[in-house]
Every structure is written in structure tokens, then in C-alpha cells.
Amino acid sequence: MIMKKRGREEKEKNSLGKKQRSIYRRDEEWGWMRGKLLGVGGYGSVSEAIIPGEARSRPPQFKDFPSRLAVKSAHPGSSYADLIMEKVVYTSLGSSPHILKFYGHDHTFSEEHDGNYGGIIYNLFLENALGGSLSGLIERTKVGLLESQARVHTRSILKGLELIHHKGFVHCDIKPSNILMVHCDDDNPHGVDGLVAKIADFGLSKKSNDDFEKRVRGTSLYLSPESVCEETQDQASDIWALGCVVLEMLTGSTPWDVNLGQEELFSKISTETPSLPSYLTSTAQDFLLECFTRDPNQRPSAQTLLNHSFAMKWEEDSEEEDPEEEDSEEEDPKEDPEDDLVKDPEEEEDPEEDPEEDPDEDPEEDPKEENPKEDPEEDPEEDPEEDPEEDPEEDPEEDPEEDPEEDPDPKEEDPKEDPEEDLEEDPEEDPEEDSEEDPEEDPEEDPEEDPQES
């Protein structure tokens, strides 16, 4: 019986060992390969993960993974616990265009171990932020981003914070290096230079109103007054940190001097508010003052700040202006053709149709208004073809004689007919005959007499 019992224990031990070895495999045995190192921190390291082969030939857990992504790894210990918390937050938040994508997690085995935990490594598979971090983007500009760019990124961060707070979490470490820049996609097509800001690194996150957790966490430069004075961190603390990030985006500098010691820094945070440069717009200054409200109970929420004009969707601003510009552009070309259509028919049809139409139109139209407009337009067109000597002699003589005799009809006919008929026929005919014979003779005389006199 004793031998059988020992044999049974050995079999169970061996089977457990096989099971452990099947779970904690090397990377390449687990269906993915670790690529180049992307970064190192207190949590562990971030490397590139390569998923080989087509989706249908991969292990089930990797079928929906992209071929390249980031893997965040840590050995068991304090950083291991941070990664576990990060996994919990990512899972609770679900998919969001403003949060770095989380694909899954697993354990692998490494030959390097500290003797306590062996070579066990905990891995989180995350979206690969090829655009780097917001911190790197600010450093490259040296003087900060344009306000229009900062507004777009601010809105993305606020949308992410709104979700985090709605799910009952506090990030506790909002700062530029934890805002990653990801290429635009269908879920979030609007960014700056093809990049969208997404919140990442939830290792220090906690549940809201956690009375058991009094430990202050995060980066000193971005801590809120209540965190320094009362050792409390809640969702309002994330808003203060957001204000620090926005100020850094606009100025290129951290909200506090990085050379200050911790004691002096905490003294400033507990009694002062970051100074705002005068060159910032009033909209930006007002937004920052809202974020830097010292009383956390009066500090606005992420949802409230999304309605601030600084964080309003920039596409909406451009769409509001575009219709006005388009209307002004559309009105100009519409007015020109209308003016031409009003003038052209009168100018072109006058020589042929005036004799018949003028009597009907006289009572409706004011002849005095048309005379000054039509004479200067028609004279320069016909002067080069006709004798220049006749204009000054004939026009001043005939107009004053005809106008007083016949008020309704000749006033419209004469200025329109003078450029063509008066210059050719009037030297031989009397002014009285013109007014009587024009309605009948004009259509016939124009085509016959023009070629002879010209």
C-alpha cells in the first residue's frame, strides 16, 4: 500500500510539472517572439512582440492579435503586482479609442531568475505606440505645441479620463510620458499629424474612494495639493494633473521647476498655483484655472471640462465657420451672372427690339436712370469703328432738342440709338424726322446703311 501511494504521488508530481512547463513556456514556444527592447522602468520592461504566421495558423489566443505589438513584462514582485492591477483596469475599461488597446496577457519562462520565483515572467500585450509619448513630442518642439494641437490632445485625454472615472478608477499618474501617441484609425480618425493621444500605464491606478489605500502614488511634479497635504487621491487629482500636462503642452516646460527638492516642491504645491504665461489665450488660461482649482470638491470633472470652449471638438469650430465662408463665396459668383444677365439682354437687344418694346416699357422704367449707365458702356465699344469726329458734334446738339419734345418715348430710344444710328444718319436728317421714323425705319435701315456709310 505504501509503495502504491508513493507511486501515485510521483505520478501526480510529474503531471503537475508537465502542466507547469506547458504554461510557462519560452516566448517562441508560446506562439510569439520577443523583439527589440522599447523601454525600461520600475515596472519591468517593454519590448516589441512579434506574432508569426497567418491568423488561422496561430494559437487560438493570438488569432485576433496584430502581427506586431508591444509586450510589457515583469518578474513577480512589486512591479508584478502593478501589472496585475493594470490588467484589471484594462479589462474593466474595455475597448476605447482614447485608451491604449489591451489584447491579453500570459506567463512565460526565462532562464534568468532570482531563486525565489524562478524565471516566471508576467506579460501584458498592448497596442504598439509607434508615435512615442507626448513627453517626447513636447521635447522635440522645445517650445511647446500649437494651441490648436494641444486642444485636440486635451480632448482625447479628457475623453479617456471620463471613461476611467465613470468605471470607478483613479489613474493616479497622469503625465506626458504616460500619454502615448498612436496612429489614427477608423475608431479615432481625428488627430494631429496622423497621431492620436491615448492614456496608458495603469500600474498605479486604484479604485475611487478607497479608504484603505492612503499611499500617495504618482510623479511629484504632477501631484495635486490634496495629495501633498492630506495624502488623498481621487478623481479630482487626475484633473489637476491634466492641467499640468496641458500647461506643459502649451509652454514646453513642466509646471514646477524640476531642480526643486521634494520638500520645497511640496511646499509650493500646497500653497501656490502654477503660473500661467501672459501670451496664452484667455480661453486656455480659463481652462487651466479650472483645472488648478485648489479645492478638489470645486474642481470640475472631466465630463464638465469637455464642454469648455478650449476642449471643444476642433472640427466643430471649423464646420461652424465653413458655411459662412461658403455662403460668401457662393453669393459673389451668383451676383455677377445676375448683373450680366440684367445688362446684356438690354445692350444686345436694344438696336433690334427697342422700336417695338420701348413704348410698352417706358411707363415702367425710369429713362433718366438708364441713360448714364448705358452711354458710357456702348460708346467705348463703337467709337473705334465709327468716326471720332461725329461724337462731340452730334450728341450734344440732338439730345437737348429731342428730350423736351417727346418725354416718354425718345428719352429711352435716343441714348440707345445714338451710338449706332445718330452717328451715321443724323448729319443728313432732321431731329424731328428721327423721332417719327425711328420706330418703323430702324430695323430696316440698320443692315442696309451700315455697310455703305462705314
Steps between C-alpha positions, in 0.01 A plus 500: 500500500782738588677433167180556306437828684851627426462403137175689477660815654791483256261475206301802623824696552623417154168589341498834689852570382399434139200730543716779641753461221221515241373828651831673563659441165765704330372781283549327167336184631199699615418631153682835497854635495648783704648771280707809568489673838280811496538626856588419860339623822430413860224268383734291284549538126311557176604315188366444155301179463484323165218258424621283210286336236150567377211538741348162412825316579559668837404369843139591588596775745701685230262475206369856543838655581682725253828366370696756703408645838659596831550265794542635852679248721590471868638241738290418808537765769374854550502579129328168439211619718487824302461307177224291655318822596557639153345190349196538728449863394543427129249217522248719684531791257451290191569636154525877461659719231650716778663218700795293381369170367543192717516166320565248777756358741701187561789351697829395350816350639849645494825333599586811702352477848568625852461166675160582649274520200706316243480644151128572499407819312160665485421661163239750385440534125424861409459720197832610353525880526724569203468876553677487836371694798360849542809578706726425205280708272526801732876461530540498122313829466706661782250788530179301528221416262270733314186572698288340228704179536488509881123538487460183293720295735330649806162386374630145444646484850178634651296239316727231641477641853124520471487125436753417773307700759166366383628147560596596856879530468761768563803493271732663759786557253381724216809654339636548145707182504186295574313653205599299194468609138333246274430520129146604409258224410132457420407516871677833547573664164551854633843576639801720439739407220342155486550430873245461780571534874404198713528445874722211609681355805240411762749337735440758775125527449255431780129486566330829585426574866731223616528582871746219560758636257660814641826463313572798272608380161603666179762752388575792733484774233140408418363442852201704616485710820270249675743219416789689660313646799244230580648196330176442313465430131169491321367577156548874558872431538510373143348832385776698674759279331325556167540876549873447551517297177309763300723778635805299400358446151446875456831620644744212453592514871386309807260684735763510776877534494649152462804604706297558816547259787200296605440702817510833317291359215231373738498838675426676169232250401324536835493883491533615138354448155716455189556836330337554161692690229330818379531395136248219547153574367226587744326173411809295587559692823140454610518126434823467700358699791206260508741204521707675770206567732655435839189358664457149354127513573467807276729371228300414184471143377627367169146497366454868590832603347407334173243779460761771552576699184869404520415130480220529247543278198713697256315360195181661631668841507612468140159370392332800659719738304496317170132556416542876537804501276328280249193727497711806435688319226181374342328838512775678306486284190121504512479877508730551202302282262179670610642842426622382164167342419322823584731715293586278207150448360436874501831582336480230237131526417467879505604562138247248367213493747489851643261637241236246591557458872577852614144630493386224731791525737510878536240530776671230707862610471659832580688619196712738701659216692594300191657780296813550711561127528461399139674784317845444655480128437397517136708797389843343568399191308381677186734799487791308345279397207331836437639845434626660821419848367125449497459423871574839645308685225177306475427368847487828685281659227239230467444398858381831631263549202334163516462464874260786561278422198414140568540395861398136525625342177811677375679513832554129493534462127745778433780401739479143379476586132744792499817290500393306190254710301565859596866481415418372154171662395448811709733731303253482205169467686309733725446422869124501447512236230706269721242493772219429252671252272705305750237249603439393141830558322759392754478126453524539121753780479758348731602208283482703173669825596778365721709349224463810275596759757772294660 
